[in-house]
Amino acid sequence: GAVVSQHPSRVICKSGTSVKIECRSLDFQATTMFWYRQFPKKSLMLMATSNEGSKATYEQGVEKDKFLINHASLTLSTLTVTSAHPEDSSFYICSARERLDPNGELFFGEGSRLTVL
Amino acid sequence: GQQVMQIPQYQHVQEGEDFTTYCNSSTTLSNIQWYKQRPGGHPVFLIQLVKSGEVKKQKRLTFQFGEAKKNSSLHITATQTTDVGTYFCAGDAGGTSYGKLTFGQGTILTVHP
């Protein structure tokens, strides 16, 4: 099946620094990728929809200047957490759909656990 | 906005018992999908339901989509320890939200051997 690779899987950073997380579709093209945040034993909260070649669409309450999303190609989207603070510590997961199956299943990355000290 | 409610939040069963999780949407859905997340893992697609009243089976798993396309259920017959994990439903409202899924809170299933 389709594979989505997310990197890094774990990252620890100091407060005030920025962290970039990559999401790659390895064997398919994805016009749209989605970024979620998940707290322990909680559901996935959609943060933004990443659109290849255009600006991301952010959900209400998500700071676009803090969570920068870039979708420069059909196989790569990046999430940059800028000026990270301890409250940004969380599990971030990306997902993608095949370009030719826009209403099909989502393929999830393995997730990235961010810890901000 | 659209809300997807899922119950129960937790379910503890003995191996061999059945398990059901229910999902209700505040709006009519274009389709609903189910995902399973193992402890420490990422969500993995199980199935998609599109038609009103649709019922699909995967071995011991039975998925239903309500007639009004606002509710759904996942039933596992004779649970096994490998069924442990969190089960999420995710609804697609279609229209201007086409392709964007709203996830339920998930049901955490534990199976005691």
gemmi code that builds the backbone of each chain (N, CA, C; Angstrom):
import gemmi

chains = {
    "A": [
        ("GLY", (0.813, -1.202, 0.000), (0.000, 0.000, 0.000), (0.849, 1.256, 0.000)),
        ("ALA", (0.164, 2.372, -0.172), (0.871, 3.639, -0.214), (1.551, 3.931, 1.112)),
        ("VAL", (2.687, 4.599, 1.041), (3.466, 4.888, 2.238), (3.706, 6.373, 2.364)),
        ("VAL", (3.519, 6.856, 3.578), (3.842, 8.242, 3.899), (4.923, 8.226, 4.971)),
        ("SER", (6.009, 8.892, 4.692), (7.126, 8.928, 5.618), (7.187, 10.274, 6.314)),
        ("GLN", (7.358, 10.258, 7.612), (7.419, 11.493, 8.370), (8.735, 11.517, 9.142)),
        ("HIS", (9.357, 12.679, 9.142), (10.672, 12.790, 9.766), (10.856, 14.162, 10.400)),
        ("PRO", (11.420, 14.287, 11.595), (11.916, 13.200, 12.433), (10.783, 12.549, 13.221)),
        ("SER", (11.030, 11.385, 13.764), (10.003, 10.720, 14.556), (9.951, 11.292, 15.971)),
        ("ARG", (11.116, 11.730, 16.437), (11.161, 12.371, 17.757), (12.114, 13.550, 17.680)),
        ("VAL", (11.753, 14.618, 18.350), (12.640, 15.771, 18.399), (12.439, 16.485, 19.722)),
        ("ILE", (13.575, 16.842, 20.306), (13.577, 17.615, 21.544), (14.281, 18.927, 21.251)),
        ("CYS", (13.673, 20.018, 21.627), (14.289, 21.310, 21.339), (14.118, 22.243, 22.527)),
        ("LYS", (14.895, 23.303, 22.504), (14.807, 24.306, 23.557), (13.707, 25.304, 23.229)),
        ("SER", (13.140, 25.861, 24.243), (12.101, 26.867, 24.063), (12.659, 28.044, 23.265)),
        ("GLY", (11.889, 28.503, 22.281), (12.312, 29.625, 21.463), (12.908, 29.237, 20.126)),
        ("THR", (13.246, 27.983, 19.970), (13.816, 27.527, 18.694), (12.709, 27.069, 17.761)),
        ("SER", (13.072, 26.855, 16.498), (12.106, 26.385, 15.508), (12.421, 24.952, 15.107)),
        ("VAL", (11.392, 24.220, 14.800), (11.537, 22.812, 14.429), (10.780, 22.550, 13.137)),
        ("LYS", (11.430, 21.853, 12.215), (10.777, 21.513, 10.948), (10.499, 20.022, 10.897)),
        ("ILE", (9.281, 19.687, 10.499), (8.868, 18.295, 10.348), (8.511, 18.069, 8.888)),
        ("GLU", (9.011, 16.990, 8.320), (8.759, 16.686, 6.911), (7.775, 15.540, 6.760)),
        ("CYS", (6.976, 15.643, 5.728), (6.010, 14.595, 5.400), (6.141, 14.291, 3.912)),
        ("ARG", (6.501, 13.062, 3.593), (6.719, 12.670, 2.210), (5.828, 11.505, 1.803)),
        ("SER", (5.210, 11.633, 0.664), (4.518, 10.491, 0.077), (5.539, 9.764, -0.791)),
        ("LEU", (5.797, 8.503, -0.459), (6.926, 7.811, -1.085), (6.593, 7.203, -2.450)),
        ("ASP", (5.380, 6.775, -2.648), (5.091, 6.079, -3.903), (3.827, 6.595, -4.573)),
        ("PHE", (3.431, 7.811, -4.220), (2.284, 8.406, -4.900), (2.388, 9.926, -4.796)),
        ("GLN", (1.622, 10.603, -5.628), (1.594, 12.055, -5.593), (0.387, 12.531, -4.784)),
        ("ALA", (0.611, 13.542, -4.008), (-0.446, 14.044, -3.138), (-0.610, 15.547, -3.340)),
        ("THR", (-1.721, 15.927, -3.955), (-1.996, 17.345, -4.115), (-2.297, 17.979, -2.765)),
        ("THR", (-2.893, 17.196, -1.896), (-3.298, 17.692, -0.592), (-2.737, 16.822, 0.511)),
        ("MET", (-2.184, 17.452, 1.494), (-1.752, 16.757, 2.701), (-2.391, 17.460, 3.888)),
        ("PHE", (-2.547, 16.723, 4.967), (-3.190, 17.266, 6.158), (-2.248, 17.128, 7.352)),
        ("TRP", (-2.281, 18.136, 8.196), (-1.474, 18.104, 9.424), (-2.396, 18.066, 10.634)),
        ("TYR", (-2.109, 17.101, 11.520), (-2.907, 16.929, 12.724), (-2.014, 17.049, 13.953)),
        ("ARG", (-2.679, 17.336, 15.047), (-2.020, 17.323, 16.334), (-2.802, 16.354, 17.206)),
        ("GLN", (-2.096, 15.535, 17.949), (-2.767, 14.556, 18.795), (-2.168, 14.568, 20.191)),
        ("PHE", (-3.025, 14.799, 21.191), (-2.597, 14.732, 22.573), (-2.800, 13.306, 23.070)),
        ("PRO", (-2.095, 12.911, 24.134), (-2.171, 11.529, 24.628), (-3.607, 11.062, 24.836)),
        ("LYS", (-3.917, 9.920, 24.262), (-5.229, 9.285, 24.398), (-6.351, 10.200, 23.918)),
        ("LYS", (-6.039, 11.072, 22.989), (-7.046, 11.971, 22.447), (-7.153, 11.784, 20.945)),
        ("SER", (-8.130, 12.470, 20.382), (-8.354, 12.336, 18.949), (-7.380, 13.195, 18.155)),
        ("LEU", (-7.473, 13.069, 16.863), (-6.646, 13.868, 15.971), (-7.346, 15.203, 15.721)),
        ("MET", (-6.626, 16.272, 15.958), (-7.169, 17.594, 15.717), (-6.539, 18.146, 14.439)),
        ("LEU", (-7.375, 18.375, 13.449), (-6.858, 18.908, 12.194), (-6.344, 20.323, 12.412)),
        ("MET", (-5.094, 20.549, 12.011), (-4.502, 21.877, 12.144), (-4.647, 22.662, 10.842)),
        ("ALA", (-4.316, 22.001, 9.747), (-4.321, 22.711, 8.472), (-4.316, 21.727, 7.323)),
        ("THR", (-4.769, 22.231, 6.201), (-4.732, 21.482, 4.948), (-3.669, 22.105, 4.074)),
        ("SER", (-2.741, 21.273, 3.664), (-1.613, 21.737, 2.870), (-1.886, 21.469, 1.394)),
        ("ASN", (-1.840, 22.504, 0.605), (-2.148, 22.382, -0.818), (-0.903, 22.654, -1.652)),
        ("GLU", (-0.569, 21.733, -2.512), (0.625, 21.867, -3.343), (0.552, 23.118, -4.204)),
        ("GLY", (1.558, 23.944, -4.090), (1.652, 25.123, -4.923), (0.823, 26.311, -4.466)),
        ("SER", (0.152, 26.187, -3.343), (-0.633, 27.322, -2.850), (-0.563, 27.372, -1.333)),
        ("LYS", (-1.202, 28.407, -0.782), (-1.138, 28.579, 0.668), (-1.964, 27.505, 1.384)),
        ("ALA", (-1.504, 27.173, 2.569), (-2.237, 26.203, 3.377), (-3.516, 26.836, 3.931)),
        ("THR", (-4.474, 25.991, 4.203), (-5.724, 26.432, 4.821), (-5.714, 25.997, 6.271)),
        ("TYR", (-5.768, 26.969, 7.172), (-5.661, 26.665, 8.588), (-7.042, 26.561, 9.238)),
        ("GLU", (-7.138, 25.683, 10.203), (-8.373, 25.550, 10.960), (-8.476, 26.694, 11.966)),
        ("GLN", (-9.686, 26.944, 12.389), (-9.923, 28.027, 13.339), (-9.132, 27.781, 14.622)),
        ("GLY", (-8.479, 28.840, 15.074), (-7.720, 28.742, 16.315), (-6.279, 28.324, 16.140)),
        ("VAL", (-5.879, 27.970, 14.944), (-4.489, 27.564, 14.692), (-3.733, 28.764, 14.134)),
        ("GLU", (-2.640, 29.108, 14.792), (-1.868, 30.292, 14.390), (-1.016, 29.985, 13.168)),
        ("LYS", (-1.320, 30.601, 12.058), (-0.578, 30.311, 10.838), (0.856, 30.819, 10.891)),
        ("ASP", (1.110, 31.866, 11.679), (2.477, 32.375, 11.776), (3.333, 31.510, 12.686)),
        ("LYS", (2.687, 30.718, 13.501), (3.437, 29.858, 14.402), (3.680, 28.490, 13.759)),
        ("PHE", (2.706, 28.021, 13.047), (2.807, 26.717, 12.384), (2.860, 26.960, 10.868)),
        ("LEU", (4.081, 27.079, 10.378), (4.279, 27.378, 8.956), (4.235, 26.096, 8.139)),
        ("ILE", (3.427, 26.107, 7.113), (3.289, 24.925, 6.272), (3.685, 25.275, 4.852)),
        ("ASN", (4.517, 24.402, 4.302), (4.960, 24.567, 2.920), (4.759, 23.262, 2.174)),
        ("HIS", (4.162, 23.350, 1.006), (3.904, 22.142, 0.204), (4.455, 22.403, -1.187)),
        ("ALA", (5.763, 22.297, -1.276), (6.466, 22.734, -2.475), (6.379, 21.760, -3.636)),
        ("SER", (6.087, 20.499, -3.347), (6.001, 19.521, -4.426), (4.866, 18.552, -4.155)),
        ("LEU", (4.590, 17.697, -5.105), (3.499, 16.742, -4.969), (3.822, 15.597, -4.017)),
        ("THR", (5.029, 15.586, -3.483), (5.401, 14.501, -2.576), (5.941, 14.984, -1.240)),
        ("LEU", (5.961, 16.286, -1.020), (6.560, 16.792, 0.215), (5.790, 17.973, 0.777)),
        ("SER", (5.469, 17.867, 2.058), (4.915, 18.985, 2.811), (5.724, 19.111, 4.097)),
        ("THR", (5.954, 20.339, 4.521), (6.699, 20.546, 5.760), (5.897, 21.409, 6.718)),
        ("LEU", (6.051, 21.098, 7.991), (5.441, 21.876, 9.070), (6.575, 22.419, 9.921)),
        ("THR", (6.647, 23.710, 10.075), (7.666, 24.324, 10.920), (6.983, 24.954, 12.114)),
        ("VAL", (7.360, 24.479, 13.292), (6.858, 25.076, 14.524), (7.853, 26.165, 14.908)),
        ("THR", (7.437, 27.415, 14.805), (8.355, 28.517, 15.053), (8.296, 28.956, 16.511)),
        ("SER", (9.440, 29.389, 17.021), (9.530, 29.864, 18.402), (8.740, 28.930, 19.332)),
        ("ALA", (9.169, 27.693, 19.334), (8.440, 26.666, 20.082), (8.444, 26.933, 21.581)),
        ("HIS", (7.339, 26.592, 22.206), (7.200, 26.703, 23.653), (6.741, 25.362, 24.203)),
        ("PRO", (6.908, 25.139, 25.498), (6.521, 23.832, 26.071), (5.098, 23.410, 25.737)),
        ("GLU", (4.186, 24.360, 25.611), (2.791, 23.992, 25.304), (2.628, 23.481, 23.876)),
        ("ASP", (3.666, 23.646, 23.064), (3.626, 23.105, 21.705), (4.029, 21.632, 21.675)),
        ("SER", (4.495, 21.138, 22.804), (4.874, 19.723, 22.880), (3.654, 18.869, 22.571)),
        ("SER", (3.810, 17.967, 21.623), (2.665, 17.166, 21.184), (3.132, 16.145, 20.162)),
        ("PHE", (2.187, 15.339, 19.710), (2.424, 14.386, 18.641), (1.807, 14.979, 17.377)),
        ("TYR", (2.615, 15.205, 16.379), (2.140, 15.798, 15.123), (2.134, 14.718, 14.049)),
        ("ILE", (1.025, 14.600, 13.367), (0.888, 13.551, 12.349), (0.430, 14.184, 11.038)),
        ("CYS", (1.014, 13.732, 9.956), (0.562, 14.189, 8.655), (-0.179, 13.053, 7.956)),
        ("SER", (-0.998, 13.405, 6.999), (-1.653, 12.392, 6.177), (-1.765, 12.917, 4.761)),
        ("ALA", (-1.947, 11.993, 3.850), (-2.023, 12.373, 2.442), (-2.967, 11.441, 1.706)),
        ("ARG", (-3.511, 11.973, 0.651), (-4.337, 11.162, -0.257), (-3.678, 11.137, -1.624)),
        ("GLU", (-3.927, 10.054, -2.319), (-3.432, 10.003, -3.697), (-4.133, 11.069, -4.528)),
        ("ARG", (-3.379, 11.694, -5.374), (-3.899, 12.774, -6.212), (-5.090, 12.315, -7.051)),
        ("LEU", (-5.049, 11.073, -7.495), (-6.097, 10.563, -8.369), (-7.282, 9.981, -7.593)),
        ("ASP", (-7.222, 10.033, -6.272), (-8.297, 9.483, -5.439), (-8.612, 10.486, -4.328)),
        ("PRO", (-9.160, 11.653, -4.687), (-9.296, 12.750, -3.727), (-10.264, 12.496, -2.591)),
        ("ASN", (-11.099, 11.478, -2.693), (-12.031, 11.188, -1.620), (-11.772, 9.822, -1.003)),
        ("GLY", (-10.600, 9.295, -1.265), (-10.265, 7.967, -0.786), (-9.647, 7.988, 0.593)),
        ("GLU", (-9.025, 6.883, 0.938), (-8.458, 6.768, 2.265), (-7.279, 7.709, 2.455)),
        ("LEU", (-7.060, 8.040, 3.713), (-5.894, 8.823, 4.076), (-4.764, 7.872, 4.464)),
        ("PHE", (-3.581, 8.186, 4.034), (-2.393, 7.446, 4.437), (-1.638, 8.323, 5.426)),
        ("PHE", (-1.401, 7.784, 6.599), (-0.792, 8.564, 7.656), (0.702, 8.316, 7.754)),
        ("GLY", (1.417, 9.380, 8.112), (2.813, 9.228, 8.471), (2.911, 8.607, 9.857)),
        ("GLU", (4.144, 8.294, 10.254), (4.346, 7.631, 11.532), (4.210, 8.586, 12.719)),
        ("GLY", (4.168, 9.868, 12.423), (4.047, 10.851, 13.483), (5.389, 11.355, 13.978)),
        ("SER", (5.373, 12.557, 14.530), (6.578, 13.173, 15.089), (6.252, 13.667, 16.490)),
        ("ARG", (7.007, 13.160, 17.450), (6.753, 13.591, 18.826), (7.695, 14.744, 19.161)),
        ("LEU", (7.122, 15.890, 19.405), (7.898, 17.087, 19.723), (7.852, 17.345, 21.220)),
        ("THR", (9.024, 17.516, 21.791), (9.138, 17.897, 23.199), (9.919, 19.193, 23.271)),
        ("VAL", (9.301, 20.200, 23.840), (9.945, 21.502, 23.971), (10.306, 21.729, 25.430)),
        ("LEU", (11.588, 21.912, 25.671), (12.055, 22.067, 27.057), (12.003, 23.511, 27.520)),
    ],
    "B": [
        ("GLY", (-19.602, 24.377, 13.390), (-19.022, 23.477, 12.419), (-19.422, 22.030, 12.679)),
        ("GLN", (-18.989, 21.188, 11.786), (-19.329, 19.773, 11.895), (-18.701, 19.161, 13.128)),
        ("GLN", (-19.472, 18.317, 13.809), (-18.973, 17.586, 14.960), (-19.251, 16.096, 14.775)),
        ("VAL", (-18.296, 15.310, 15.203), (-18.444, 13.863, 15.149), (-18.219, 13.328, 16.556)),
        ("MET", (-19.263, 12.738, 17.099), (-19.202, 12.205, 18.454), (-19.064, 10.691, 18.391)),
        ("GLN", (-18.204, 10.174, 19.240), (-17.966, 8.730, 19.231), (-18.041, 8.204, 20.659)),
        ("ILE", (-18.763, 7.120, 20.839), (-18.869, 6.486, 22.148), (-18.744, 4.975, 22.023)),
        ("PRO", (-18.292, 4.301, 23.067), (-17.794, 4.877, 24.321), (-16.358, 5.377, 24.159)),
        ("GLN", (-15.865, 6.068, 25.134), (-14.487, 6.538, 25.087), (-13.527, 5.393, 25.384)),
        ("TYR", (-13.937, 4.535, 26.304), (-13.123, 3.381, 26.671), (-13.997, 2.132, 26.671)),
        ("GLN", (-13.387, 1.005, 26.350), (-14.087, -0.267, 26.432), (-13.070, -1.349, 26.811)),
        ("HIS", (-13.384, -2.021, 27.934), (-12.534, -3.127, 28.368), (-13.325, -4.414, 28.195)),
        ("VAL", (-12.782, -5.373, 27.513), (-13.492, -6.634, 27.297), (-12.564, -7.801, 27.574)),
        ("GLN", (-13.186, -8.937, 27.839), (-12.432, -10.185, 27.937), (-12.290, -10.745, 26.520)),
        ("GLU", (-11.175, -11.358, 26.286), (-10.957, -11.969, 24.978), (-12.121, -12.908, 24.655)),
        ("GLY", (-12.645, -12.769, 23.464), (-13.782, -13.590, 23.056), (-15.108, -12.855, 23.112)),
        ("GLU", (-15.154, -11.767, 23.862), (-16.376, -10.965, 23.923), (-16.461, -10.071, 22.690)),
        ("ASP", (-17.672, -9.587, 22.436), (-17.877, -8.690, 21.320), (-17.646, -7.244, 21.749)),
        ("PHE", (-17.461, -6.396, 20.759), (-17.185, -4.972, 21.002), (-17.864, -4.141, 19.930)),
        ("THR", (-18.462, -3.009, 20.363), (-19.076, -2.102, 19.404), (-18.743, -0.665, 19.766)),
        ("THR", (-18.425, 0.131, 18.791), (-18.237, 1.559, 18.964), (-19.169, 2.286, 18.013)),
        ("TYR", (-19.710, 3.425, 18.468), (-20.727, 4.141, 17.722), (-20.257, 5.551, 17.406)),
        ("CYS", (-20.701, 6.019, 16.277), (-20.266, 7.318, 15.789), (-21.488, 8.101, 15.310)),
        ("ASN", (-21.592, 9.364, 15.745), (-22.711, 10.202, 15.308), (-22.203, 11.543, 14.826)),
        ("SER", (-22.685, 11.949, 13.670), (-22.291, 13.228, 13.106), (-23.416, 14.238, 13.264)),
        ("SER", (-23.029, 15.497, 13.452), (-24.028, 16.558, 13.573), (-24.616, 16.930, 12.208)),
        ("THR", (-23.931, 16.516, 11.142), (-24.412, 16.813, 9.796), (-24.401, 15.542, 8.939)),
        ("THR", (-25.167, 15.567, 7.878), (-25.175, 14.443, 6.945), (-23.807, 14.341, 6.266)),
        ("LEU", (-23.347, 13.125, 6.153), (-22.003, 12.892, 5.624), (-22.016, 12.414, 4.183)),
        ("SER", (-20.976, 12.769, 3.488), (-20.752, 12.232, 2.154), (-20.243, 10.790, 2.274)),
        ("ASN", (-19.349, 10.583, 3.198), (-18.856, 9.236, 3.469), (-18.249, 9.221, 4.861)),
        ("ILE", (-18.039, 8.055, 5.372), (-17.400, 7.914, 6.680), (-16.305, 6.869, 6.556)),
        ("GLN", (-15.228, 7.098, 7.264), (-14.110, 6.173, 7.239), (-13.789, 5.739, 8.669)),
        ("TRP", (-13.196, 4.574, 8.785), (-12.780, 4.063, 10.087), (-11.290, 3.783, 10.058)),
        ("TYR", (-10.636, 4.140, 11.153), (-9.200, 3.949, 11.297), (-8.907, 3.263, 12.632)),
        ("LYS", (-7.792, 2.536, 12.652), (-7.337, 1.916, 13.883), (-5.926, 2.411, 14.191)),
        ("GLN", (-5.710, 2.771, 15.447), (-4.385, 3.215, 15.865), (-3.918, 2.320, 17.002)),
        ("ARG", (-2.865, 1.582, 16.752), (-2.298, 0.747, 17.810), (-1.525, 1.631, 18.787)),
        ("PRO", (-1.375, 1.192, 20.021), (-0.606, 1.995, 20.999), (0.780, 2.339, 20.459)),
        ("GLY", (1.108, 3.623, 20.468), (2.408, 4.061, 19.972), (2.504, 4.156, 18.467)),
        ("GLY", (1.435, 3.841, 17.771), (1.481, 3.847, 16.312), (0.677, 4.976, 15.698)),
        ("HIS", (0.521, 4.923, 14.391), (-0.247, 5.932, 13.685), (-1.538, 5.320, 13.169)),
        ("PRO", (-2.527, 6.138, 12.880), (-3.802, 5.589, 12.389), (-3.638, 4.860, 11.066)),
        ("VAL", (-4.350, 3.751, 10.952), (-4.324, 2.946, 9.738), (-5.752, 2.772, 9.249)),
        ("PHE", (-5.939, 3.013, 7.971), (-7.262, 2.933, 7.362), (-7.830, 1.526, 7.460)),
        ("LEU", (-9.115, 1.456, 7.852), (-9.812, 0.167, 7.870), (-10.790, 0.058, 6.707)),
        ("ILE", (-11.671, 1.071, 6.584), (-12.720, 0.956, 5.582), (-13.370, 2.313, 5.324)),
        ("GLN", (-14.030, 2.412, 4.195), (-14.824, 3.588, 3.871), (-16.243, 3.147, 3.526)),
        ("LEU", (-17.228, 3.870, 4.064), (-18.635, 3.618, 3.762), (-19.189, 4.843, 3.048)),
        ("VAL", (-19.912, 4.612, 1.987), (-20.398, 5.711, 1.164), (-21.920, 5.731, 1.038)),
        ("LYS", (-22.516, 4.558, 0.918), (-23.947, 4.483, 0.632), (-24.790, 4.441, 1.901)),
        ("SER", (-25.956, 5.042, 1.815), (-26.918, 4.993, 2.907), (-27.260, 3.547, 3.246)),
        ("GLY", (-27.189, 3.196, 4.547), (-27.531, 1.847, 4.982), (-26.495, 0.795, 4.648)),
        ("GLU", (-25.349, 1.207, 4.189), (-24.326, 0.243, 3.761), (-23.787, -0.571, 4.937)),
        ("VAL", (-23.547, -1.828, 4.684), (-22.934, -2.730, 5.660), (-21.767, -3.430, 4.974)),
        ("LYS", (-20.611, -3.358, 5.616), (-19.433, -4.033, 5.067), (-18.808, -4.893, 6.150)),
        ("LYS", (-18.240, -6.013, 5.736), (-17.599, -6.904, 6.690), (-16.154, -7.163, 6.289)),
        ("GLN", (-15.313, -7.230, 7.325), (-13.932, -7.637, 7.142), (-13.652, -8.664, 8.225)),
        ("LYS", (-13.738, -9.919, 7.880), (-13.527, -11.004, 8.839), (-14.421, -10.798, 10.066)),
        ("ARG", (-13.861, -10.487, 11.219), (-14.669, -10.342, 12.432), (-15.209, -8.919, 12.632)),
        ("LEU", (-14.894, -8.027, 11.719), (-15.327, -6.629, 11.834), (-16.514, -6.373, 10.918)),
        ("THR", (-17.546, -5.727, 11.479), (-18.720, -5.342, 10.694), (-18.932, -3.846, 10.840)),
        ("PHE", (-19.015, -3.172, 9.721), (-19.186, -1.727, 9.679), (-20.564, -1.409, 9.097)),
        ("GLN", (-21.236, -0.434, 9.731), (-22.545, -0.023, 9.224), (-22.589, 1.487, 9.063)),
        ("PHE", (-23.308, 1.919, 8.062), (-23.556, 3.338, 7.828), (-25.052, 3.535, 7.887)),
        ("GLY", (-25.506, 4.491, 8.689), (-26.929, 4.672, 8.898), (-27.678, 5.132, 7.654)),
        ("GLU", (-28.977, 4.942, 7.690), (-29.817, 5.321, 6.549), (-29.734, 6.816, 6.258)),
        ("ALA", (-29.626, 7.605, 7.330), (-29.565, 9.056, 7.162), (-28.138, 9.547, 6.897)),
        ("LYS", (-27.204, 8.627, 6.866), (-25.784, 8.959, 6.639), (-25.278, 9.957, 7.677)),
        ("LYS", (-25.716, 9.756, 8.921), (-25.236, 10.599, 10.012), (-24.619, 9.760, 11.129)),
        ("ASN", (-24.819, 8.469, 11.089), (-24.238, 7.643, 12.127), (-23.652, 6.366, 11.541)),
        ("SER", (-22.774, 5.801, 12.332), (-22.074, 4.597, 11.877), (-21.655, 3.786, 13.088)),
        ("SER", (-21.368, 2.541, 12.856), (-20.908, 1.687, 13.946), (-19.884, 0.688, 13.431)),
        ("LEU", (-19.037, 0.270, 14.353), (-18.058, -0.782, 14.101), (-18.262, -1.849, 15.157)),
        ("HIS", (-18.477, -3.053, 14.734), (-18.694, -4.173, 15.649), (-17.619, -5.225, 15.416)),
        ("ILE", (-16.986, -5.639, 16.493), (-15.995, -6.714, 16.405), (-16.543, -7.932, 17.132)),
        ("THR", (-16.591, -9.031, 16.460), (-17.069, -10.278, 17.044), (-15.900, -11.060, 17.621)),
        ("ALA", (-16.106, -11.590, 18.815), (-15.087, -12.447, 19.450), (-13.710, -11.791, 19.430)),
        ("THR", (-13.559, -10.737, 20.208), (-12.322, -9.961, 20.205), (-11.108, -10.832, 20.520)),
        ("GLN", (-9.987, -10.383, 19.986), (-8.699, -11.014, 20.241), (-7.742, -9.956, 20.765)),
        ("THR", (-6.671, -10.377, 21.384), (-5.721, -9.408, 21.946), (-5.118, -8.518, 20.859)),
        ("THR", (-5.109, -8.998, 19.649), (-4.581, -8.192, 18.542), (-5.511, -7.054, 18.147)),
        ("ASP", (-6.731, -7.060, 18.698), (-7.677, -5.985, 18.387), (-7.438, -4.737, 19.241)),
        ("VAL", (-6.529, -4.838, 20.190), (-6.247, -3.715, 21.086), (-5.831, -2.480, 20.285)),
        ("GLY", (-6.353, -1.321, 20.692), (-5.991, -0.076, 20.027), (-7.130, 0.922, 20.148)),
        ("THR", (-6.953, 2.034, 19.466), (-7.985, 3.060, 19.437), (-8.634, 3.060, 18.067)),
        ("TYR", (-9.946, 3.031, 18.054), (-10.701, 3.016, 16.804), (-11.340, 4.389, 16.613)),
        ("PHE", (-11.043, 4.981, 15.480), (-11.574, 6.301, 15.151), (-12.519, 6.202, 13.955)),
        ("CYS", (-13.638, 6.920, 14.066), (-14.417, 7.161, 12.860), (-14.046, 8.552, 12.372)),
        ("ALA", (-14.222, 8.784, 11.099), (-13.894, 10.080, 10.514), (-14.898, 10.376, 9.418)),
        ("GLY", (-15.574, 11.501, 9.554), (-16.620, 11.837, 8.610), (-16.199, 12.895, 7.616)),
        ("ASP", (-16.650, 12.709, 6.386), (-16.422, 13.686, 5.314), (-17.779, 14.300, 4.990)),
        ("ALA", (-17.904, 15.597, 5.241), (-19.192, 16.257, 5.011), (-19.425, 16.573, 3.542)),
        ("GLY", (-18.386, 16.486, 2.731), (-18.536, 16.800, 1.315), (-18.730, 18.288, 1.102)),
        ("GLY", (-19.258, 18.661, -0.032), (-19.494, 20.059, -0.341), (-18.201, 20.859, -0.318)),
        ("THR", (-18.233, 22.017, 0.348), (-17.036, 22.851, 0.425), (-15.964, 22.214, 1.299)),
        ("SER", (-16.347, 21.241, 2.112), (-15.386, 20.531, 2.969), (-14.931, 19.230, 2.335)),
        ("TYR", (-15.161, 19.085, 1.055), (-14.845, 17.863, 0.322), (-13.424, 17.391, 0.594)),
        ("GLY", (-13.336, 16.141, 1.029), (-12.034, 15.549, 1.257), (-11.467, 15.805, 2.634)),
        ("LYS", (-12.067, 16.660, 3.421), (-11.549, 16.958, 4.759), (-12.313, 16.120, 5.774)),
        ("LEU", (-11.588, 15.358, 6.548), (-12.211, 14.467, 7.517), (-12.248, 15.082, 8.902)),
        ("THR", (-13.357, 14.894, 9.587), (-13.469, 15.264, 10.994), (-13.494, 13.982, 11.800)),
        ("PHE", (-12.545, 13.843, 12.687), (-12.398, 12.612, 13.453), (-13.236, 12.636, 14.731)),
        ("GLY", (-13.783, 11.476, 15.067), (-14.410, 11.306, 16.360), (-13.335, 11.214, 17.433)),
        ("GLN", (-13.776, 11.176, 18.676), (-12.819, 11.187, 19.789), (-12.071, 9.869, 19.921)),
        ("GLY", (-12.598, 8.841, 19.302), (-11.953, 7.538, 19.366), (-12.453, 6.699, 20.522)),
        ("THR", (-12.416, 5.408, 20.347), (-12.732, 4.454, 21.410), (-11.495, 3.610, 21.663)),
        ("ILE", (-11.021, 3.664, 22.900), (-9.830, 2.894, 23.268), (-10.284, 1.514, 23.730)),
        ("LEU", (-9.870, 0.508, 23.011), (-10.259, -0.867, 23.321), (-9.102, -1.606, 23.966)),
        ("THR", (-9.368, -2.173, 25.120), (-8.409, -3.079, 25.745), (-9.048, -4.453, 25.831)),
        ("VAL", (-8.256, -5.469, 25.566), (-8.747, -6.844, 25.569), (-7.932, -7.644, 26.576)),
        ("HIS", (-8.606, -8.184, 27.554), (-7.930, -8.974, 28.580), (-7.919, -10.440, 28.172)),
        ("PRO", (-6.733, -11.058, 28.188), (-6.641, -12.469, 27.753), (-7.270, -13.413, 28.755)),
    ],
}
model = gemmi.Model(1)
for chain_id, residues in chains.items():
    chain = gemmi.Chain(chain_id)
    for i, (resn, *xyz) in enumerate(residues, 1):
        res = gemmi.Residue()
        res.name, res.seqid = resn, gemmi.SeqId(i, " ")
        for name, pos in zip(("N", "CA", "C"), xyz):
            atom = gemmi.Atom()
            atom.name, atom.element = name, gemmi.Element(name[0])
            atom.pos, atom.b_iso = gemmi.Position(*pos), 0.0
            res.add_atom(atom)
        chain.add_residue(res)
    model.add_chain(chain)
structure = gemmi.Structure()
structure.add_model(model)
structure.setup_entities()
